[in-house]
Amino acid sequence: MKFKAMAGTQLIKPRIREILSKELPPGLVEKLPKHWVQIGDVLILPLRPELELYKSRIAEVYAEVLGVKTVLRKGRIGGEFRETNYEVLYGSDTVTIHVENGVKYKLDAAKIMFSPANVKERLRMAKVAKPGEVVVDMFAGIGHLSLPMAVHRKAKVIAIEKSPYTFKFLVENIELNGVQDRMTAYNIDNREFLGEEIADRVLMGYVVRTHEFIPKALQIAKDGAIIHYHNTVPERLMSREPFNTFERTARKHGYETEKLNELVIKRYAPGVWHVVVDVRVFKK
């Protein structure tokens, strides 16, 4: 696994401080980022407003010390496709290849989200599928969750991604990882997918609006299939959500449910958490 989000920071911080303490006004050195995320050879820095005037030089120093080609300023993630639109502070090439758990992910780090906080779920997906199992990934992105299934478990994956830009990287990643024989990609809205009762496993790796797609997931799933249902949940509701919403919707569409597992992925916003629940579904 190749993650450098925190690796070696205790050794790197003094060198960065040493260089920038000679160039920044007194007091600003203490406001330098103490943590960062590295995706391939692109660095993502959370930079305070007080450092605005010096952002280019700060980015240059971090790039030199950490040995990356490009530095981005962390910003907000939003929109239907969970786009990042991060500001480029240093360098120009924002496309990179990130290697994690033997899987290669090619992406544009300035525009496509890749969260290090989701690493445990990507590792888990590399173990849960069975060889030959048919998996439908309804929100494939660049293959975040389904590539590990195809690479490590030899699952047969149908990956659906609506964004044309992200889809381009999904197709490249299928080829990059040599899984063209067992992974097929569709650049459509998953609600337009025509397959019914074909999946042994369904991935719903989306947030906020995932509940709107439960009926489609049920349509795709075989009787007895497992659905990995992700959504965002206010902390006060975590004792019963997101499973209750899934169960209620499933019953309306003639399905019984069995909760197999539930995991907290990460904090999504203050008082809100990203949660995944594994549900087995049965036709009544």
C-alpha positions in Angstrom: 0.0 0.0 0.0 1.4 3.4 -1.0 0.0 6.1 1.2 2.0 9.1 2.3 -0.6 11.2 4.0 1.3 11.1 7.3 4.4 9.2 6.4 7.7 10.7 7.7 6.1 13.9 8.8 8.2 14.1 12.0 11.3 14.2 9.9 10.0 16.4 7.1 8.4 19.1 9.3 11.7 20.4 10.7 13.2 20.7 7.2 10.2 22.6 6.0 10.2 24.9 9.0 14.0 25.4 8.7 13.6 26.7 5.1 10.5 28.8 5.5 11.4 30.3 8.9 13.9 32.4 7.0 11.4 33.7 4.5 8.0 34.0 6.3 7.1 36.8 8.8 7.3 35.9 12.5 4.3 33.8 13.6 3.4 32.4 10.3 5.7 29.4 10.5 3.4 28.0 13.2 0.5 28.2 10.8 2.1 25.9 8.2 0.2 22.7 7.4 1.2 20.0 9.8 -0.6 17.3 7.9 -1.2 16.7 4.2 -2.4 14.1 1.7 -0.2 12.7 -1.1 -2.0 11.0 -4.0 0.6 9.5 -6.3 3.1 12.4 -6.9 0.5 15.1 -6.2 0.3 16.8 -2.8 -2.9 18.3 -1.3 -2.3 21.0 1.3 -4.8 22.5 3.7 -3.6 26.1 3.6 -4.9 28.8 6.0 -6.0 32.3 4.7 -3.2 33.9 6.6 -0.7 32.2 4.3 -2.3 33.5 1.1 0.5 35.9 0.1 3.1 33.2 0.5 1.2 30.2 -0.9 3.3 29.7 -4.1 6.6 29.7 -2.1 5.2 27.4 0.6 4.0 25.0 -2.1 7.3 25.0 -3.8 9.1 24.1 -0.5 6.7 21.3 0.3 7.1 20.0 -3.2 10.9 20.0 -3.0 11.1 18.4 0.4 8.4 15.8 -0.3 9.5 15.1 -3.8 6.2 15.7 -5.6 5.5 17.3 -9.0 2.4 19.2 -8.2 0.9 20.8 -5.1 -2.9 21.6 -4.7 -4.7 23.6 -2.2 -7.4 21.7 -0.5 -10.9 23.1 -1.0 -14.5 22.1 -0.9 -15.9 19.0 -2.6 -19.4 19.2 -4.1 -21.8 18.7 -7.0 -23.4 15.6 -8.4 -20.0 14.1 -9.3 -18.3 15.0 -6.0 -15.8 17.2 -7.9 -12.9 18.8 -6.1 -11.8 21.7 -8.3 -8.7 22.2 -6.1 -6.4 25.2 -6.7 -3.0 24.5 -8.3 -0.3 26.1 -6.2 2.8 24.5 -7.7 3.5 22.6 -10.9 0.9 22.0 -13.7 0.3 18.3 -14.2 -2.5 17.2 -11.9 -2.9 13.7 -13.4 -1.2 11.0 -11.4 -1.1 7.3 -10.7 -1.7 6.3 -7.1 -0.8 2.8 -6.0 -2.6 1.2 -3.1 -2.9 -2.4 -2.1 -1.6 -3.5 -5.5 -4.2 -1.5 -7.3 -3.3 1.3 -9.7 -5.6 4.4 -9.7 -5.0 7.0 -12.4 -6.9 10.2 -11.8 -6.9 14.0 -12.0 -6.3 14.9 -8.4 -7.4 18.5 -9.0 -10.9 17.5 -10.2 -11.6 13.9 -9.0 -12.0 13.0 -5.4 -9.8 10.2 -3.9 -10.2 10.1 -0.2 -7.4 8.5 1.9 -9.9 8.2 4.7 -11.8 5.6 2.7 -8.7 3.3 2.5 -10.2 0.7 5.0 -13.3 0.3 2.8 -11.2 -0.2 -0.3 -9.1 -2.8 1.5 -12.3 -4.5 2.7 -13.8 -4.6 -0.8 -10.6 -6.4 -1.9 -11.6 -9.3 0.4 -15.4 -9.6 0.4 -16.2 -10.6 -3.1 -15.9 -14.2 -4.4 -14.2 -15.3 -7.6 -16.6 -15.2 -10.5 -19.2 -13.2 -8.5 -21.1 -10.6 -10.6 -20.7 -7.2 -9.0 -22.5 -4.1 -10.2 -20.9 -0.8 -9.1 -23.6 1.9 -9.4 -21.3 4.8 -8.7 -17.9 3.5 -9.9 -15.9 6.8 -10.1 -12.4 5.8 -11.2 -13.0 2.3 -9.8 -12.4 3.2 -6.2 -14.2 0.2 -4.7 -14.7 -2.2 -7.6 -11.1 -2.3 -9.0 -9.9 -4.1 -5.8 -12.7 -6.7 -6.3 -11.6 -7.4 -9.9 -7.9 -7.3 -9.2 -7.8 -9.3 -6.0 -10.9 -11.5 -6.1 -11.4 -11.9 -9.8 -15.0 -10.8 -9.5 -16.9 -10.0 -12.7 -17.6 -6.3 -12.4 -20.0 -4.0 -14.3 -18.9 -0.5 -13.4 -21.3 2.4 -14.1 -20.1 6.0 -14.0 -22.1 9.0 -15.2 -19.4 11.7 -15.4 -17.7 11.6 -18.9 -14.5 13.0 -17.4 -14.3 10.5 -14.6 -15.3 7.7 -16.9 -12.3 8.3 -19.0 -10.0 7.5 -16.1 -12.2 4.4 -15.1 -11.6 2.9 -18.6 -7.8 3.7 -18.3 -7.7 2.1 -14.9 -9.3 -1.1 -16.1 -6.6 -1.4 -18.7 -3.9 -0.2 -16.4 -4.7 -3.0 -14.0 -5.2 -5.7 -16.7 -8.7 -6.6 -15.8 -10.4 -6.0 -19.2 -11.5 -9.6 -19.2 -13.6 -9.3 -16.1 -14.6 -5.6 -15.8 -16.9 -3.7 -18.1 -17.6 0.1 -17.9 -20.8 2.0 -18.8 -20.9 5.8 -19.1 -24.5 6.3 -18.2 -26.8 7.2 -15.3 -27.2 4.0 -13.4 -31.0 4.4 -13.6 -30.7 3.8 -17.3 -28.9 0.5 -16.9 -31.1 -2.3 -18.2 -29.8 -5.3 -16.3 -32.3 -6.9 -13.9 -31.7 -9.5 -11.2 -28.1 -10.0 -12.4 -25.9 -9.0 -9.5 -24.6 -11.2 -6.6 -23.3 -7.9 -5.1 -24.2 -4.2 -5.6 -22.0 -1.3 -4.6 -23.7 2.0 -3.7 -20.6 4.1 -3.0 -22.3 7.5 -3.0 -23.5 9.9 -0.3 -26.2 12.3 0.6 -28.7 11.2 -2.1 -28.0 7.5 -2.1 -31.4 6.5 -0.8 -32.9 7.8 -4.1 -31.2 4.9 -5.9 -32.3 2.0 -3.6 -35.2 0.9 -5.9 -32.7 0.6 -8.8 -30.2 -1.4 -6.7 -33.0 -3.8 -5.8 -33.9 -4.2 -9.4 -30.3 -5.0 -10.3 -29.8 -7.5 -7.4 -30.5 -11.2 -7.5 -32.6 -12.8 -4.8 -30.2 -13.2 -1.8 -27.7 -10.6 -3.2 -25.6 -8.3 -0.9 -25.9 -4.6 -1.3 -23.2 -2.3 0.2 -25.3 0.8 0.9 -23.3 4.0 1.7 -24.9 7.3 2.9 -24.4 10.2 5.2 -26.0 10.2 8.6 -26.5 12.8 11.3 -24.9 11.6 14.5 -28.1 11.7 16.4 -29.7 9.2 14.0 -26.7 6.7 13.8 -28.4 4.2 16.1 -30.9 3.4 13.4 -29.7 4.9 10.1 -28.9 4.3 7.3 -30.4 0.8 7.6 -33.9 1.9 8.6 -34.3 3.9 5.4 -33.0 1.0 3.3 -35.3 -1.5 5.0 -38.4 0.7 4.7 -37.7 1.3 1.0 -37.0 -2.4 0.3 -40.3 -3.4 1.9 -42.2 -1.0 -0.3 -40.7 -2.7 -3.3 -41.4 -6.3 -2.1 -38.1 -7.2 -0.5 -37.1 -8.4 3.0 -33.7 -7.4 4.3 -31.0 -8.8 6.6 -28.4 -6.4 8.0 -25.0 -8.2 7.9 -22.6 -5.4 8.9 -22.3 -1.7 9.5 -19.2 0.5 9.5 -18.4 4.2 10.0 -16.2 5.3 7.2 -15.3 8.9 8.2 -16.7 12.2 9.4 -18.4 13.9 6.5 -19.2 17.2 8.2 -19.6 18.5 11.7 -22.2 16.1 13.3 -22.5 14.1 10.2 -20.9 10.7 9.4 -20.3 8.6 6.2 -21.6 5.1 7.0 -21.9 1.9 5.0 -24.3 -0.9 5.8 -24.1 -4.4 4.2 -27.6 -5.7 3.5 -28.7 -9.0 2.1 -32.0 -8.7 0.2 -34.7 -11.3 -0.4 -37.8 -11.1 -2.6 -41.0 -11.7 -0.6 
